[in-house]
């Protein structure tokens, strides 16, 4: 069996880029926090007295978005709180666990990555395991994402959680190409596991919807032509349509979009 990531005739012909970025992405991320009106000063990490659950949800959402837009102060504070959590788990409010774990994972080096896996193994609650597994799908470092993919079908991850991991890496712009390659290479095993749960196969097919070129649509179409999957046929067609719509939208709007981002600097 070929180890994931080794060249194959199918993958070498694709000439995939090392990182799935586009010329517009740097501008998008650089202007993200300001262009959508998010500023860390107005949010805060601590709950105010008597605030409601919607306030807590707002804090989680906005801090999460700021961190994924790589706002430096937010990332620094998230890592600080993660380090405090490792010393004293009670120091981290439960409402902030998702944000702190996710943003620590986004910046993860090998040490932080291994620590997150250790926490996942030690977690006794299913909710905590899923929270940590979800965080392990968001690193920027592609070698870590490839390792997460490898582990997803091993004994380290429960079968019911593997799809969450694969879809999570596929939703990460640094991991999308790697996730789809892994799904293709392991499609026989995935269909063996999940053919009776069609919605899980459909979720895996949906990873392809992040692609943005006609060539990728043709590749996905060719793959499923040679790997018929009746349980997901409608989702396959929807995904192909979405990829082609993505490509068309970028063709029409890319220049104007880049021009708009350029005015923000």
ABEGO torsion letter per residue (X at the ends): XBBBGBBBAAAAAAGBBABBBBAAAAAAAAAAAAAAGBBAAAAEABBBBGBBAAAAAAAAAAAAAAAAAGBAAAAAAAAAAAAAAAABAAABBAAAAAAAAAAAAAABBAAAAAAAAAAAAABABAAAAAAAAAAAAABABAAAAAAAAAAAABAABBAAAAAAAAAAAAABAAAAAAAAAAAAAAAAAAAAAAAABAAAAAAAAAAAAABABAAAAAAAAAAAAABBBAAAAAAAAAAAAAAAAAAAAAAAAAAAAAAAAAAAX
